C-alpha cells in the first residue's frame, strides 16, 4: 500500500513540476511592444506598455519584470485587456522560484523584480500595462543660479526589459520636445513637437538593456508631499470638522549660492519659475470656517473665493519654495453632515460616512498619507471600505473636551497617493444609537448641577468650632 502511495505522490510531483515549467515556457516571444513615457506630469512619470505576444496555446500567465534599481520608484502597476473592463491580477513575486531564475542566470535575472500577470481565459494575446514612478526626473545640473533655466535628465532602457525575446518594439517620450538639450543619438530617433520616438527595433534578445537619456529644459517646479495627515471629526449635531497637515518638498534644482530678494524679484513671474510661489485648489462650495496657518501664523498669506461651483482657495508660502527646499502648514474647514453622513434605509442605527480619499492638492503625489476619522462617543461595529487596498488600518480612542470613555477612531495609512490612482471615495460604516448624542449635554448638565449643589452646601454648612455667644 505504501508503495502505491509513494508512487502516486511522485507522479503528482512530476505533473505539478511539468505544469509549473509549462507556465514559464508557453510564451514563445513578444510579437510587438510599444512603450510610452509621459514626462509632463509634475510629481510622477507614467509609463504605458502595449504588449502583443505569441504562444502556441491559450495562456493565462505572463511574467513582467522591472529593474531592481527602480523598485523603490515604482508606485503602481496596473494591467488591462482591450474589451475587458476588469483589471488584470498582478502579483509581485517576492521570492521567485529557483527554476524561474535559473533560466536567466546569464542575463542577471537577480537584478530584476518579477511580476506574475494572470490573463483572463480565452484567446488573449495582447494587453496593456500602466506604471507610475516617482523621483525619476533628476535636475541636471543639480544646482543653478536663480536666473538660470532648469534642466532635467531622464534615463531608461532603449529596449523593453523582458524574460522573452521581442520581435519588434518602439519607444516614445512625451514632453515638450522643443526644449530638448540632448538625447541619445540613434538612427531610428525622430523628434516632433511633443514627442521623441525611437524604433522600431527588431529581434531583441531577452533581458536586453541599453541606456537612453533625454536631457531637456523644464521651467516648472517638481512638488511632492512627503507627508499628509487628514483628521476628520464627525458630530451628529450636524457638523464635520476637517483638519489637514501638509509637508511639501520641491525636487527641482537647488540654488547655487545664497538666496537674495534682489535677485529673486518676487513680482516678476519670469524669474525662477521652478520655485513654488503659491498653491491653489478647489474645495467643496458648501464648506465654512476655512482657516490656514503655518508655524508663524497667517499674515495675509491666504485667500478664498466662493463661486457657483467651488471655493477657490489660494495660499502663498512665507518664502518661495526653491529646489530642495521644504515647508509645512495646516488648514481646515467645517462641512455640514448632510453631504457626507447617511443612514441605512433598513437599519436606522447604521450610519455610512462617505468622503473623498485623496488630499485637496491632488495634483501632487503624497508619499506618506494618513486619514484619521473620529466618530461620536458610543459608536460601535466600525468598518472601512474603499475601491483600492490600503497599507494599514488601526482603531483606537480619541479624547477631547467632555469625552469620558473616549471617541472611537479609525486610522488609514497608505503610501504614494495620487489622483491618477486614488481619486475615489471611501466609506466608514458604524452603529450608533441616536440617544447617544445626548451624552455630552448630560455631562454638561451634571457638571453644573454638581457645581451649584456644592456651592449651596458650602454656603449652608457652618464649619466653625466656636459657639456664638448669646446676646
N, C-alpha and C positions, 0 to 999 in steps of 0.2 A: 504493500500500500504506500509506504514511504517513497519507494522508487517512482511510483506513478506521480505522486505529488511533486517530487523534486523535478521530474521530467517536465511536468506541466508548468512549474514555476520558471524553469529555464526557457521553455518555449514562449511564455508570456513576456519574459525579459527581452528575448530576441525580437519579438514582434514590436514591443514598445520602443526598443532602440531603433528598429528599422523605420517605424513611423516618425520618430523624432528626427532621424537622419534625413528622411524624405522631406521634412519641413524645410531643412536647410538647402536641399538640392533640387526642389521642384522648379524654382525660377531659373531660367537659363541666362537671361540678361535683361538689362534695361533697354527698351527699344528707343525711347526718346525722352529726354529730360530737359525741362525749361526752368531756370531759376531766375527770380527777380528780387533784388534788394530795393526796398523803399527807404531812402536816406533822408527824406524831407520831414519826418516826424521828429519832434523836439526831444522827447525822452527815450524813445525806443527806435529800434531798427526792425522792420518787418521783412521776413524772407518767405516768399511763396514759391513752392516747388511743385511743378506739374510732372507726374511720373507716368510713363507708359512702359509696361514690362511684358515680356513674353515667357509663357510657361506652357508645357505640353498639356497640362490638365488644369482644371479649376483649382486655384489655390486659395487658402484662407489665412496665410501668414506672409508678411513681408518684413524684412529686417532693415531698419533705418539706422544710420549712425551719425553721430555728431562728434567733432574733435573734442577730446577731453579738456583741452585748454579753454573751450567755450562753455563748459558745463555750468560754471557759475553765472555766465552772462545770459544763458538761455532761461527765459522766464515762463515760456509756454510753448506747447506743441499740440497742434490740432490737425485732424485729417478728415477729409470728406470725399465722397464719391459722387460724381455727376448723376443727378436724378434720384439721389437718396438724401433726405433731409437729416437723417440721423448721423451724428459724428462717429468716426471710426474709434474703436477702442485701442488705445495706445498704452503699452506698458513698458516702463523703464526697467531694463534688466540690470539689477544692482550687481548680481554675481552671475554673469553669463556662464553657461556650461562649458566645461573644458573642451569638449569636442567641437563646439562652435568656434572658440578662439583658435583651436589647433589648425583649422582650415586656413587661417590668415596669419600664421606666425611670421611668414616672410614679408607681410605688409604692416607689421607693428600694430596689430589689432588691439593690443593692450592700451594704446593711446586713444582709443575711441570709446564712446558711450553708445551702447546698443539699445534700440527701442524695438519692441515687437508690435507690429501693426496688424491687428486682426481684421481681415477683409470680410465683407458680407458674402454669403453664399451666392453663387451664380457666376456667370462668365465675365467677372470684373477684372480687367487688366489695366486699369488706369485710375488714378486717384490724385488728390492734391493735398499737400502738407503745408500748413502755415505755422511759422515760428516767429516769436518775438524775442528780441535780445536787448539787453541794457548795457550801457557803458562800453559801447564798441566804437563810437566815433571819438577819436583822440585828437585833441588840439595839437597841431604841429606847425610852427614851434609851440612849445608848452607855455611860454611867457612872451608877451608882446607889450609894446607901449600903448598908452590909451588911444592915441590917434591911429594906430595901425589896424589893418584888416585882419580878421581872424581866419585861419585856415584849418581844416580838419583832414585827418588821414584815416581812411578805412581800408582794411586788408581782409582778404579771404582767399579761398582756393579758386583757381580758374576752373577746375574740374569738380564735378559732383562727387563727393566722397561717398562711396557705396561699396557694399560687400559683393556686388555683382558687376560684371563688365557692362559698359554702356556703348551702344551703337552710335548714338548721336545725341548731342547736348548743346544748349545755349546758355548764356549768362547775360543778365541785364542789371544795370544800376539806374534807378530812377531818382533824379535830382536835377538841380539847375545846372545842366552841363556847360552852359556858357561861362560858369565860374570855375571851370576846371583849370588847375595849375599843372597837374601831371597825372598821367595814368600809364599803367604798364603797357608798353607797346606790343602789338600783336598784328599779324597780317589780317586777322578777321575783325579787328576792332573797328567800330563805327560809332561816331559821336553825333547826336542830334541835339535839338534844343533842350529837351528834358530827359534825355536817355543816352546811356552809354552801353553799347552792345558788344559782346564777344561771341564768336562761334559762327556756324556750328563746328563742333569738334567731333571727329569720327573715331570710332573704335578705341575707346579709352578703357584701359585695364582697371580692374577693381582696386580700390584704395589708392587711386592716383591723386597726387596733390602737387600743385604748383601755385606759388603765391601770386596774387594780383593785388595791385594797390591803386587807390583812387585818392588823389590829393586835390582838394577844392576849397574855394572860399565859401565861408558860411557866416553871414553877418549877425545872426540871431544868437540868443543865449541857449544854454543847454540845462534847463532847470530839472531838478529831481527832488522829490521829498524823501529824505532819509527816514523820517518818522511822521506819522499822522495818527492822532488819537481823537476819537469822536465819542463823547459821552451824551447819552440820551436819557433824560428823566421823564417818566410818564406819570402824570397825575390824572386821576379820574374826575377831578374837579374841572376839567376842560382845557388843560394846558400841557404842552410837551416842551421841555427845555432842552435845547441842543447846544453843546459847548464843544469846540474843536480846537485842537492844538496842531500847529504845523511847524516842521523843521525843514527849511529849504536850503538846498545846496546848488550852486551853479558850477557845472562841469566844464565851462568854457575856459579859454586860455587865461592864465593869470597875468597880473600886471608886472611888467619889468621895471622895477624901481618902486618908489613911493607914490601914493595917491595924492593928487593935488587938485583942489577945486578949480583953480585957474585953467589947468589943462582939460579938466572934465567938461566944464561949461554945461551945467545941468539943463539949461534951457534949449540947448542945441540937440535936436533928435538925431543928427548925423554923427555925433561923437559917441564912440563906444556903444554901438548897437548891440553888442554881445553882453552888455550888462543888463540886469533886471532892474528897471526903473519903477515899474508899477505892475500890479496884478489886477485882473478883472474877472468877475464871474457873474453868473445869473442865478439868483435864488428864487424860491417859490414866492409868488406875488402875495400870498396871504400871511407871510411871516410878520412878526412885530418884535419890537425891543431889540433891534440889531445892535451889536456892540463889537468893538475891536480894541485890542491893547497889546503892546509888547512889553519888554522888560521895564522900559522907562515910563510908558503910559501911552496916551493917544493925544497928540498935539496937532490937530488939523492934518492928519495923515490918512484919513479915510473919508469916503463919502458914498452915499447911496441915493438911488433914484428909482421910484416905483412907476412903472409904465403899465400898459394894459395886460402884459403877459408875465413879466418878471420884475424882480427887484435887482437892478443893476448895481453891483457892489464893486467898488474900486478902492484898493489900498495902495499906499505909496510907502515903501520902506524908508526908514530914517536916513539911510545912506544907500547909494546904488550897489547892487549885489554883483560885483565883478566876478570874473572867473576864479574858481577855487575859494570864493567867499561864501558865507552862510548867514542865515538869520532865522529867527523863530518868532512866532506870535500866536495869540489866541483870539478867537472870535466866536460869536454865538448869537442865538436868537430864540424866540419862542414861537410856537405854532399851535393853532387850535387842534384839539384831538379829533375832531370830526373828519379831518382829511386823512388821518393815518390809523385811527383805532376803531375797530369794528367788533360787533358781537356776532357770534354764530347764530344762524336762524333757528336751529334745532336745540341749542343749549345756551340759554341767556347768561350763564355764569362763565362761558368760554369766550375769551377775547383774542382777537388777531391784531397784532401791530404790524403794519406794512410800511416799509421805508426804503429809500434808495441806498444801496450798499456803498457806492463809491463816494469819495470826498467831493466837496464843492468845486475845487480847482481840478477838474477831472482830465484836463489835457496833459497833466504831468504824472509820471509814474510815482507811486508811493511804495518804497521798498519795505517798510515795516508799518503795517496798518492794523489798528486796533479799534474795535467798536465795543462800547460798554453800554448795555441797556439796563437801566434801573427801573424796576417795576414797583407797583404800590405794595405797601406792607400787607402781608397776608396772601400774596399771590402764590399759587402752587402749580405743579404739573407743567413746568416751563419747558418749551421745546423750540429749537431753532430750525428754520427751513430756508434753503436757498437753491438756486438753479445750478450752482457750482460747489465744488468742495472747498473747505477751509482748512487751515493748518491746525487750529487749536480752538477748543471751546471750554470755557471754565465757568463755573457757577459759584456764587458767594453771597455775602450780605454787605449792604452799604448802609452806613449810619450817618444821618444828618439830623437837623433840628426836629425834635418831637418824635424821633424814632425810638421805640422801646425794644422791640425784638429784632429790628433791622429790616431793611428793604431788600428783597431778593434781587440779584443782578446776574446777568449772563454776559460774559466777555468773549468776543470772537476775534481771533487773530489770523491774519493772512499776510504773506509776503508778496511783493511785486503786484500791486493792484493797479490796473489801468483801464480806461474806459473801453478799449477795444475788447477787453475780456470780461469785465465785471460791471458793466453799466446795466445792472439788473436790480430788481427789488428783492429784499429779503423779508421774512416774516418771523415773528416771535409770538407763539401762542401760549396762553396761560389761563388758569382758572382763577376767578376772583369773585367773591360774594359782594353784591352791591352794598350790603350793610357795612362792609369794611371801610368805606370812605369816611365813616363817622368816627373811626378810631382816634384820629388826631384831634378833631374837635372835642371829643370826650376827654382826651389828655389835657387840653387847654382848660376846659371847664373844671375838671378835677383839680388841676393845679391852682387855679384862682380860688376855688372853694376851700382848699386846704389853707391857702394864704389868709383868706378872710377869716376862716374859723380860728386859725392860730392867733390872728390879731385880736379877735373878740375875746378869746380865752385869756390872752395875755393882759388885756385891759380889765378883766373882771377878777382875776385871781390876785389876792394880796399875799405877797411872799415876805412881808415884814415880820420880824420876830418880836418886836415891841408892841405891847397893847396900848391903844390910845387912852390917854388919861381922861377920866370922867370930868366933866365940867362941874 
